Amino acid sequence: MFQKIYIKTFLILFLLYQTPLHSKSVSFDNFNSKDLSKYFSGLVASVNKKNSEALNFFNSSKILINSHDPFIQKYVNSLVLEDKVVQAINVIKQNKNNDNINFFDAHLLLIIDNLKKNDLDKAYYNLVNVIENTTTSKFNLAILESLRQYIFVFKEGRISDDNKTLGKLSIISETFQRCYLNDSRTDSYFRNLINDNESDFTRYIFFYLSYLVETGKNEDAKKITNDIEFINSTLLLSQGKSWIENNQYYRFKEVFSCKNYNDVIAEFLFLISNLYSSDDNFEKSNFYLNLSSFLNPKFKFNLSLIIENHYFNKDYNKAKKILKNLKKEDKFYYWFRLKKEAQIISKERNDKESLNFIVSNFKRINQPNKKFLFDLANFYKKSKEYKNAIDYYTKIIDELDDESDVKSDILYRRGASYERIKDYEKADRDFLEALEINPGDAYTLNYLAYSWLERDYKIDKAMDMLKIAYEAESDDPYIIDSIGWAYFLTRDYLKAEKFLKQAVELMPEDPIVNDHYGDILWMLDRKIQARYFWNNVLQMKEAEKDLIEKINIKMIEGLKNS
């Protein structure tokens, strides 16, 4: 850890040496060593993704706040990431006559400020000026151009004839623009958007429902939600469906209206945030999420993404703090809160405490939805309490229609639970029934085939199923491992090594994969390497007790009968 920080500090100091630290009005003489130390410490904390710590250093440093430092961008960014958007805007305004605020985020924040204050003319003027006079990335220019198109509609009450085409962004933008204008084609635009076969635009079903409710078409909204199954629905859509089922149509307007242009822009900013999150750029994602919340603080549901970002970034304290904003009245988001708190308990303590937490909270829920039953079953399965998992999966299956889209998935999960307690007859029955419903499902084919391989049962049939699974999902590491293991069992060692090597490269922390790769290396007379991968398994916390016992024997004796 010390070495990493040292290197990063060196790099920062190198960059500072290469770049003027001061503006025309400032020199090093203005600062004492304490000021500089705090500023450099802030930069180090920022590089290490410790934004709260960075902001504390920046706030206590006279360099950034009082001296118009060209690195003011770091300070502004830190403020927004701590959800201090107003303060960030004020810092920019205080320095607006200086060259050091001529960066994209500063311009964007000023435009957001114009929108918040309902000054469309100024927002549009600033946008056009930035587009014409600022050098930035193509993606940032696409953001600015999208905002320009939106604000033109808000100002002029019509869609511009000379809009630049921005791919999927344009499709989404025009749908919301027509919704804002209450255009007669809004309905068809929403339908085309949510039925796009090339992209997952499920999220926009919620906004279509919002539009239908706002225009008095409650029955049309109800017809759409009738075909939605809670279990495989998104969190946002589940919440919308719940409102409609409980005749709480008024709730839609409480959080969003496409007649409110700040709500519309907030949704656009969420889209940008989601794109960054999908690319694992959690910091940039959170930046846009906080801007989105600034424009539409009513839409608390978007907080689920910033919570996920903090969770994946292992910043559990921030995740827990934001989770408190999700209240009981929105039961699906409250259930999301409880699940995420349980997952954090698992990370910070252990699976047993995590399970106890979610079970105790589940018992307090009045009339739990099938989605809640499904999630609880998955918690039991993850905690290796397979009999309890089976009980809850069975409750769900008993409530499902034969035509349900989710039945095959529930059968697959129950089958996997039966397999783990070695009730192979029931496991096979569930897997085969799941395949009757969805014959080409790669994951069911893989699980059943691998189970047969482990039992030395129907090897040829298992190989055929794995080939089908591999053809459908050739990048899936579990399927790659399974087909490699099938070749191992049929003594085609060269083919086995090819697949098992790929699997261990994709999943270097998986104990089963390391064990399999060790076995094939042993059979290829690469025994030192084999013991290396077996030894890896012994260091892994996820390795089960029976596997550890087998590895210990192999470390001494190798593979018998080889």
C-alpha positions as CSV (number, residue, x, y, z in Angstrom):
1,M,0.0,0.0,0.0
2,F,2.8,2.4,0.9
3,Q,4.5,1.8,-2.4
4,K,1.4,2.5,-4.4
5,I,0.8,5.8,-2.6
6,Y,4.4,6.8,-2.9
7,I,4.4,6.2,-6.7
8,K,1.1,8.1,-7.1
9,T,2.5,11.0,-5.1
10,F,5.6,11.1,-7.2
11,L,3.5,11.2,-10.4
12,I,1.4,14.0,-9.0
13,L,4.5,16.0,-8.1
14,F,5.9,15.3,-11.5
15,L,2.8,16.7,-13.2
16,L,2.8,19.7,-11.0
17,Y,6.4,20.4,-11.8
18,Q,5.5,20.2,-15.5
19,T,2.4,22.4,-15.2
20,P,2.3,26.0,-13.8
21,L,0.8,25.8,-10.3
22,H,-0.3,29.4,-10.3
23,S,-2.3,31.8,-12.4
24,K,-1.0,35.2,-13.5
25,S,-1.9,36.7,-10.2
26,V,-0.4,34.0,-8.0
27,S,3.1,32.8,-7.1
28,F,4.5,30.2,-4.7
29,D,5.4,33.1,-2.4
30,N,1.7,33.4,-1.5
31,F,1.6,30.0,0.2
32,N,3.3,28.4,3.1
33,S,4.4,24.8,3.3
34,K,1.3,23.8,5.3
35,D,-1.0,25.1,2.5
36,L,0.9,23.2,-0.1
37,S,1.0,20.1,1.9
38,K,-2.8,20.1,2.3
39,Y,-3.2,20.7,-1.4
40,F,-0.9,17.9,-2.4
41,S,-2.5,15.6,0.1
42,G,-5.9,16.4,-1.5
43,L,-4.5,15.4,-4.9
44,V,-3.2,12.2,-3.6
45,A,-6.5,11.3,-1.9
46,S,-8.3,12.2,-5.2
47,V,-6.0,9.9,-7.2
48,N,-6.8,7.1,-4.6
49,K,-10.5,7.6,-5.1
50,K,-11.0,8.9,-1.5
51,N,-13.1,11.9,-2.5
52,S,-14.4,12.9,1.0
53,E,-10.8,13.0,2.3
54,A,-9.7,14.9,-0.8
55,L,-12.4,17.5,-0.3
56,N,-11.4,18.0,3.4
57,F,-7.8,18.8,2.3
58,F,-9.0,21.1,-0.5
59,N,-11.4,23.0,1.8
60,S,-8.5,23.6,4.3
61,S,-6.1,24.7,1.6
62,K,-5.9,28.4,0.7
63,I,-4.4,27.5,-2.6
64,L,-7.6,26.3,-4.3
65,I,-10.2,28.4,-2.6
66,N,-8.5,31.8,-2.5
67,S,-5.9,31.7,-5.3
68,H,-7.6,30.9,-8.5
69,D,-5.5,27.8,-8.9
70,P,-5.7,26.2,-12.4
71,F,-6.4,22.9,-10.7
72,I,-9.7,24.2,-9.5
73,Q,-11.3,21.5,-11.6
74,K,-10.3,18.9,-8.9
75,Y,-12.0,21.0,-6.3
76,V,-15.2,21.5,-8.3
77,N,-15.3,17.8,-9.1
78,S,-14.9,16.8,-5.4
79,L,-17.7,19.1,-4.4
80,V,-20.2,17.6,-6.9
81,L,-19.2,14.1,-5.9
82,E,-20.1,15.0,-2.3
83,D,-23.4,16.2,-3.6
84,K,-22.5,19.9,-2.9
85,V,-23.6,21.1,-6.4
86,V,-24.6,24.6,-5.3
87,Q,-21.2,25.1,-3.6
88,A,-19.5,23.9,-6.8
89,I,-21.5,26.3,-8.9
90,N,-20.6,29.2,-6.6
91,V,-16.9,28.4,-6.8
92,I,-17.1,28.6,-10.6
93,K,-19.0,31.9,-10.5
94,Q,-16.4,33.4,-8.1
95,N,-13.8,32.5,-10.7
96,K,-15.7,33.1,-13.9
97,N,-13.5,35.9,-15.1
98,N,-10.4,33.7,-14.9
99,D,-9.0,31.3,-17.5
100,N,-8.9,28.5,-14.9
101,I,-12.6,27.7,-15.2
102,N,-12.5,27.1,-18.9
103,F,-13.2,23.3,-18.7
104,F,-16.1,21.2,-19.7
105,D,-17.5,20.4,-16.2
106,A,-17.5,24.1,-15.2
107,H,-19.5,25.1,-18.4
108,L,-21.9,22.2,-17.8
109,L,-22.5,23.3,-14.2
110,L,-23.3,26.8,-15.2
111,I,-25.8,25.6,-17.8
112,I,-27.4,23.3,-15.1
113,D,-27.6,26.4,-12.8
114,N,-29.4,28.3,-15.6
115,L,-31.9,25.5,-16.0
116,K,-32.5,25.2,-12.2
117,K,-33.3,28.9,-12.2
118,N,-35.6,28.6,-15.2
119,D,-33.4,30.9,-17.3
120,L,-33.8,29.1,-20.6
121,D,-32.4,32.0,-22.7
122,K,-29.2,32.1,-20.7
123,A,-28.9,28.3,-20.7
124,Y,-29.2,28.2,-24.5
125,Y,-26.8,31.1,-25.0
126,N,-24.2,29.5,-22.8
127,L,-24.6,26.2,-24.6
128,V,-24.2,27.6,-28.1
129,N,-21.1,29.6,-26.9
130,V,-19.5,26.5,-25.4
131,I,-20.2,24.3,-28.4
132,E,-18.6,26.9,-30.7
133,N,-15.7,28.0,-28.6
134,T,-14.6,25.1,-26.4
135,T,-12.4,22.1,-27.4
136,T,-13.5,18.9,-25.7
137,S,-14.1,15.2,-26.4
138,K,-16.6,13.9,-29.0
139,F,-18.7,12.4,-26.2
140,N,-18.9,15.7,-24.3
141,L,-19.9,17.5,-27.5
142,A,-22.6,14.9,-28.0
143,I,-23.9,15.8,-24.5
144,L,-23.8,19.5,-25.2
145,E,-25.6,19.0,-28.6
146,S,-28.3,16.9,-26.9
147,L,-28.8,19.6,-24.3
148,R,-29.0,22.2,-27.0
149,Q,-31.7,20.3,-28.8
150,Y,-33.7,19.8,-25.6
151,I,-33.4,23.5,-24.6
152,F,-34.4,24.6,-28.1
153,V,-37.6,22.6,-27.7
154,F,-38.3,24.1,-24.2
155,K,-37.7,27.6,-25.5
156,E,-39.4,27.5,-28.9
157,G,-42.1,25.0,-28.4
158,R,-41.1,23.0,-31.4
159,I,-38.4,20.5,-32.6
160,S,-35.6,22.0,-34.6
161,D,-35.3,21.1,-38.3
162,D,-31.5,21.1,-38.2
163,N,-30.7,18.7,-35.4
164,K,-27.6,16.6,-35.6
165,T,-28.2,12.8,-35.4
166,L,-26.7,11.3,-32.3
167,G,-27.6,7.7,-32.7
168,K,-29.6,6.2,-29.8
169,L,-29.4,9.5,-27.9
170,S,-31.4,11.1,-30.6
171,I,-34.2,8.4,-30.4
172,I,-34.5,8.8,-26.6
173,S,-34.3,12.6,-26.8
174,E,-36.9,13.1,-29.4
175,T,-39.3,10.8,-27.5
176,F,-39.1,13.0,-24.4
177,Q,-39.2,16.2,-26.5
178,R,-42.5,15.1,-28.1
179,C,-43.8,14.1,-24.6
180,Y,-42.9,17.6,-23.4
181,L,-44.7,19.2,-26.3
182,N,-47.7,16.7,-25.9
183,D,-47.2,15.9,-29.6
184,S,-49.8,13.5,-31.1
185,R,-47.0,11.1,-32.1
186,T,-45.6,10.7,-28.5
187,D,-47.4,7.4,-28.0
188,S,-45.9,5.8,-31.2
189,Y,-42.4,7.2,-30.3
190,F,-42.5,5.6,-26.9
191,R,-43.7,2.3,-28.4
192,N,-40.9,2.3,-31.0
193,L,-38.4,3.0,-28.2
194,I,-39.4,0.3,-25.8
195,N,-39.8,-2.3,-28.6
196,D,-36.3,-1.6,-30.0
197,N,-34.8,-5.1,-30.6
198,E,-31.2,-3.8,-30.7
199,S,-31.2,-2.2,-27.2
200,D,-32.6,-2.7,-23.8
201,F,-34.9,0.3,-23.2
202,T,-37.0,-1.4,-20.5
203,R,-36.4,1.6,-18.3
204,Y,-38.5,3.8,-20.6
205,I,-41.6,1.7,-20.1
206,F,-41.8,3.5,-16.7
207,F,-41.8,6.9,-18.4
208,Y,-44.3,5.6,-21.0
209,L,-46.6,4.7,-18.1
210,S,-46.0,8.1,-16.6
211,Y,-47.0,9.7,-19.9
212,L,-50.2,7.6,-20.2
213,V,-51.2,8.4,-16.6
214,E,-50.5,12.1,-17.0
215,T,-52.7,12.1,-20.1
216,G,-55.5,10.3,-18.4
217,K,-55.0,6.9,-20.0
218,N,-54.9,4.8,-16.9
219,E,-56.5,1.8,-18.5
220,D,-53.9,1.7,-21.2
221,A,-51.2,1.9,-18.5
222,K,-52.9,-1.0,-16.7
223,K,-52.9,-3.2,-19.8
224,I,-49.2,-2.7,-20.2
225,T,-48.4,-3.7,-16.6
226,N,-50.6,-6.7,-16.7
227,D,-48.1,-8.4,-19.0
228,I,-45.1,-7.6,-16.7
229,E,-43.8,-10.2,-14.3
230,F,-42.3,-8.8,-11.1
231,I,-39.6,-11.4,-10.8
232,N,-37.8,-10.5,-14.1
233,S,-38.8,-6.8,-14.1
234,T,-36.5,-3.9,-13.3
235,L,-36.7,-2.2,-10.0
236,L,-38.2,1.0,-11.4
237,L,-40.8,-0.8,-13.5
238,S,-41.8,-3.0,-10.6
239,Q,-42.4,0.1,-8.5
240,G,-44.5,1.6,-11.3
241,K,-46.5,-1.6,-11.7
242,S,-47.1,-1.7,-8.0
243,W,-48.5,1.8,-8.1
244,I,-50.9,0.9,-10.9
245,E,-52.1,-2.3,-9.2
246,N,-52.8,-0.3,-6.0
247,N,-54.5,2.6,-7.9
248,Q,-51.8,5.0,-6.8
249,Y,-51.6,6.7,-10.2
250,Y,-50.8,10.1,-8.5
251,R,-47.4,8.7,-7.5
252,F,-46.0,9.0,-11.0
253,K,-46.4,12.8,-11.1
254,E,-44.9,13.1,-7.6
255,V,-41.5,11.9,-9.0
256,F,-41.5,12.9,-12.7
257,S,-43.4,14.8,-15.4
258,C,-42.2,15.2,-19.0
259,K,-44.0,18.6,-18.9
260,N,-41.3,19.7,-16.4
261,Y,-38.2,20.4,-18.4
262,N,-35.8,20.0,-15.4
263,D,-37.3,16.5,-14.9
264,V,-36.6,15.7,-18.5
265,I,-33.0,17.0,-18.4
266,A,-32.4,15.1,-15.1
267,E,-33.4,11.8,-16.9
268,F,-31.0,12.7,-19.7
269,L,-28.2,13.2,-17.1
270,F,-29.1,9.8,-15.6
271,L,-28.7,8.2,-19.0
272,I,-25.2,9.6,-19.2
273,S,-24.5,8.5,-15.7
274,N,-25.6,5.0,-16.5
275,L,-23.3,4.9,-19.6
276,Y,-20.4,5.7,-17.4
277,S,-21.4,3.2,-14.7
278,S,-21.6,0.5,-17.4
279,D,-18.0,1.3,-18.3
280,D,-17.0,1.0,-14.6
281,N,-16.2,4.7,-14.4
282,F,-18.1,5.1,-11.1
283,E,-16.7,8.5,-10.3
284,K,-17.9,10.1,-13.5
285,S,-21.2,8.2,-13.1
286,N,-21.7,9.7,-9.7
287,F,-20.9,13.2,-11.0
288,Y,-23.8,13.0,-13.4
289,L,-26.1,11.3,-11.0
290,N,-25.7,14.2,-8.5
291,L,-26.4,16.7,-11.2
292,S,-29.5,14.7,-12.1
293,S,-30.6,14.7,-8.5
294,F,-29.9,18.4,-8.3
295,L,-32.4,19.1,-11.1
296,N,-35.0,16.6,-10.0
297,P,-34.6,15.8,-6.2
298,K,-38.0,14.2,-6.2
299,F,-36.8,11.2,-8.2
300,K,-35.1,9.3,-5.3
301,F,-35.2,6.1,-7.3
302,N,-32.1,7.1,-9.2
303,L,-30.2,6.9,-6.0
304,S,-30.2,3.1,-6.5
305,L,-27.5,3.6,-9.2
306,I,-25.2,5.7,-7.0
307,I,-25.6,3.1,-4.3
308,E,-24.6,0.4,-6.7
309,N,-21.6,2.5,-7.8
310,H,-20.4,2.9,-4.2
311,Y,-21.0,-0.8,-3.5
312,F,-19.0,-2.0,-6.5
313,N,-16.3,0.6,-5.5
314,K,-16.3,-1.0,-2.0
315,D,-17.3,2.3,-0.4
316,Y,-19.8,0.7,1.9
317,N,-20.2,3.6,4.3
318,K,-21.4,6.0,1.6
319,A,-23.7,3.3,0.2
320,K,-25.2,2.8,3.6
321,K,-25.7,6.5,4.1
322,I,-27.5,7.0,0.8
323,L,-29.7,3.8,1.3
324,K,-31.4,5.6,4.2
325,N,-33.2,7.8,1.6
326,L,-35.2,4.8,0.4
327,K,-38.4,4.7,2.5
328,K,-41.0,2.0,3.3
329,E,-43.8,3.7,1.2
330,D,-42.0,2.6,-2.0
331,K,-41.8,-1.1,-1.1
332,F,-39.7,-2.3,-4.0
333,Y,-37.0,0.3,-3.4
334,Y,-37.2,-0.3,0.3
335,W,-36.8,-4.0,-0.4
336,F,-33.8,-3.1,-2.6
337,R,-32.4,-1.2,0.4
338,L,-32.8,-4.2,2.7
339,K,-31.1,-6.5,0.2
340,K,-28.2,-4.1,-0.3
341,E,-27.8,-3.7,3.4
342,A,-27.7,-7.5,3.7
343,Q,-25.1,-7.7,0.9
344,I,-22.9,-5.1,2.7
345,I,-23.2,-7.1,5.9
346,S,-22.0,-10.1,4.0
347,K,-19.0,-8.2,2.7
348,E,-18.2,-6.5,6.1
349,R,-18.9,-9.5,8.3
350,N,-20.3,-12.8,7.0
351,D,-23.0,-14.6,5.1
352,K,-24.7,-15.9,8.2
353,E,-25.3,-12.4,9.6
354,S,-26.4,-11.3,6.2
355,L,-29.0,-14.0,5.9
356,N,-30.3,-13.4,9.5
357,F,-30.7,-9.7,8.6
358,I,-32.7,-10.3,5.4
359,V,-34.9,-13.1,6.9
360,S,-35.8,-11.1,10.0
361,N,-36.8,-8.1,7.8
362,F,-38.7,-10.3,5.4
363,K,-40.9,-11.5,8.2
364,R,-42.0,-8.0,8.9
365,I,-43.3,-7.5,5.3
366,N,-47.0,-7.6,4.9
367,Q,-48.1,-9.8,2.0
368,P,-44.6,-10.2,0.3
369,N,-44.6,-10.1,-3.4
370,K,-43.2,-13.1,-5.5
371,K,-40.2,-11.0,-6.2
372,F,-39.4,-10.8,-2.5
373,L,-39.9,-14.6,-2.2
374,F,-37.5,-15.1,-5.2
375,D,-34.8,-12.8,-3.6
376,L,-35.1,-14.6,-0.3
377,A,-34.7,-18.0,-2.0
378,N,-31.6,-16.7,-3.6
379,F,-30.2,-15.5,-0.3
380,Y,-30.8,-19.0,1.2
381,K,-29.1,-20.6,-1.9
382,K,-26.1,-18.3,-1.6
383,S,-25.8,-19.1,2.1
384,K,-25.9,-22.9,1.2
385,E,-29.2,-23.4,3.0
386,Y,-30.5,-25.3,0.0
387,K,-33.6,-26.9,1.7
388,N,-34.9,-23.5,2.6
389,A,-34.1,-22.2,-0.9
390,I,-36.1,-25.1,-2.4
391,D,-39.1,-24.3,-0.1
392,Y,-39.3,-20.7,-1.4
393,Y,-38.6,-21.6,-5.0
394,T,-41.5,-24.2,-4.7
395,K,-43.8,-21.5,-3.3
396,I,-43.1,-19.4,-6.4
397,I,-43.5,-22.2,-8.9
398,D,-46.9,-23.2,-7.3
399,E,-48.1,-19.6,-8.0
400,L,-46.9,-19.4,-11.6
401,D,-48.9,-20.0,-14.7
402,D,-47.6,-22.7,-17.0
403,E,-47.0,-19.9,-19.6
404,S,-45.0,-17.7,-17.3
405,D,-41.7,-16.3,-18.7
406,V,-39.9,-16.9,-15.5
407,K,-40.9,-20.5,-14.7
408,S,-37.8,-22.1,-16.5
409,D,-35.5,-19.9,-14.5
410,I,-37.1,-20.8,-11.2
411,L,-36.9,-24.5,-12.1
412,Y,-33.3,-24.1,-13.0
413,R,-32.5,-22.5,-9.6
414,R,-34.5,-25.1,-7.7
415,G,-32.8,-27.9,-9.7
416,A,-29.4,-26.5,-8.8
417,S,-30.4,-26.5,-5.1
418,Y,-31.5,-30.1,-5.3
419,E,-28.2,-31.0,-7.0
420,R,-26.2,-29.4,-4.2
421,I,-28.0,-31.7,-1.6
422,K,-27.4,-34.6,-4.0
423,D,-31.1,-35.2,-4.7
424,Y,-30.2,-35.9,-8.3
425,E,-33.6,-37.4,-9.3
426,K,-35.4,-34.2,-8.4
427,A,-32.6,-32.0,-9.8
428,D,-32.7,-33.7,-13.2
429,R,-36.4,-33.5,-13.3
430,D,-36.3,-29.7,-12.7
431,F,-33.5,-29.2,-15.3
432,L,-35.3,-31.3,-17.9
433,E,-38.6,-29.5,-17.3
434,A,-36.8,-26.1,-17.6
435,L,-35.3,-27.3,-20.9
436,E,-38.8,-28.3,-22.2
437,I,-39.9,-24.7,-21.6
438,N,-36.6,-23.1,-22.9
439,P,-34.7,-25.8,-24.9
440,G,-31.8,-23.7,-25.9
441,D,-30.9,-22.2,-22.5
442,A,-27.1,-22.4,-22.3
443,Y,-26.9,-22.2,-18.5
444,T,-29.4,-25.0,-17.8
445,L,-27.7,-27.2,-20.5
446,N,-24.4,-26.4,-18.8
447,Y,-25.5,-27.1,-15.3
448,L,-27.2,-30.4,-16.1
449,A,-24.4,-31.6,-18.3
450,Y,-21.8,-30.8,-15.7
451,S,-23.8,-32.6,-13.1
452,W,-23.9,-35.7,-15.3
453,L,-20.2,-35.5,-15.9
454,E,-19.5,-35.4,-12.2
455,R,-21.7,-38.5,-11.7
456,D,-20.1,-40.3,-14.7
457,Y,-23.6,-40.4,-16.2
458,K,-24.6,-40.0,-19.9
459,I,-21.2,-38.6,-20.8
460,D,-21.9,-38.5,-24.6
461,K,-25.3,-36.8,-24.0
462,A,-23.6,-34.3,-21.7
463,M,-21.0,-33.5,-24.3
464,D,-23.7,-32.8,-26.9
465,M,-25.5,-30.5,-24.5
466,L,-22.2,-28.6,-23.7
467,K,-21.5,-28.1,-27.4
468,I,-24.9,-26.5,-27.8
469,A,-24.3,-24.3,-24.7
470,Y,-20.8,-23.3,-25.9
471,E,-22.2,-22.4,-29.3
472,A,-24.7,-20.1,-27.6
473,E,-22.4,-18.6,-25.0
474,S,-18.8,-19.1,-26.1
475,D,-17.4,-16.4,-23.8
476,D,-18.9,-17.8,-20.6
477,P,-16.1,-19.1,-18.3
478,Y,-18.3,-21.7,-16.6
479,I,-19.4,-23.2,-19.9
480,I,-15.8,-23.1,-21.1
481,D,-14.7,-25.0,-17.9
482,S,-17.4,-27.5,-18.3
483,I,-16.6,-28.4,-21.9
484,G,-12.9,-28.6,-21.0
485,W,-13.7,-31.0,-18.2
486,A,-15.9,-33.1,-20.6
487,Y,-12.9,-33.4,-22.9
488,F,-10.7,-34.4,-19.9
489,L,-13.1,-37.1,-18.9
490,T,-13.2,-38.5,-22.4
491,R,-9.3,-38.4,-22.4
492,D,-9.0,-35.8,-25.1
493,Y,-6.3,-34.0,-23.1
494,L,-5.1,-31.5,-25.8
495,K,-8.6,-30.2,-26.3
496,A,-9.2,-30.2,-22.6
497,E,-6.1,-28.1,-21.9
498,K,-7.1,-25.5,-24.5
499,F,-10.5,-24.9,-22.8
500,L,-9.4,-25.3,-19.2
501,K,-6.5,-22.8,-19.8
502,Q,-9.0,-20.3,-21.1
503,A,-11.3,-20.9,-18.1
504,V,-8.6,-20.3,-15.5
505,E,-7.4,-17.1,-17.3
506,L,-11.0,-15.8,-17.1
507,M,-11.6,-17.0,-13.5
508,P,-8.2,-17.1,-11.8
509,E,-9.9,-17.0,-8.3
510,D,-12.3,-19.9,-8.9
511,P,-11.2,-23.0,-6.9
512,I,-13.0,-25.6,-9.2
513,V,-11.4,-24.1,-12.3
514,N,-7.9,-24.1,-10.7
515,D,-8.4,-27.7,-9.7
516,H,-9.5,-28.8,-13.2
517,Y,-6.6,-27.0,-14.8
518,G,-4.2,-28.6,-12.3
519,D,-5.6,-32.1,-13.2
520,I,-5.1,-31.6,-17.0
521,L,-1.6,-30.3,-16.4
522,W,-0.8,-33.4,-14.4
523,M,-2.1,-35.6,-17.2
524,L,0.1,-33.7,-19.7
525,D,3.1,-34.4,-17.5
526,R,3.5,-30.8,-16.3
527,K,3.5,-31.8,-12.7
528,I,5.2,-28.8,-11.1
529,Q,2.6,-26.5,-12.8
530,A,-0.2,-28.9,-11.7
531,R,0.8,-28.6,-8.1
532,Y,1.0,-24.8,-8.4
533,F,-2.7,-24.6,-9.5
534,W,-3.7,-27.1,-6.9
535,N,-1.9,-25.1,-4.2
536,N,-3.9,-22.0,-5.4
537,V,-7.0,-23.8,-4.4
538,L,-5.7,-24.3,-0.8
539,Q,-5.3,-20.5,-0.5
540,M,-8.9,-19.7,-1.6
541,K,-11.5,-19.0,1.1
542,E,-14.3,-20.0,-1.3
543,A,-12.9,-23.6,-1.7
544,E,-15.3,-26.1,0.0
545,K,-14.1,-28.6,2.6
546,D,-14.4,-31.7,0.5
547,L,-12.4,-30.1,-2.3
548,I,-9.6,-29.0,0.1
549,E,-9.4,-32.6,1.3
550,K,-9.0,-33.9,-2.3
551,I,-6.4,-31.3,-3.1
552,N,-4.3,-32.2,0.0
553,I,-4.2,-35.8,-1.2
554,K,-3.3,-34.8,-4.8
555,M,-0.5,-32.5,-3.5
556,I,1.1,-35.6,-2.1
557,E,0.1,-38.4,-4.4
558,G,-0.8,-36.6,-7.6
559,L,-3.5,-38.2,-9.7
560,K,-3.8,-41.9,-9.3
561,N,-4.0,-44.2,-12.3
562,S,-2.4,-41.5,-14.5
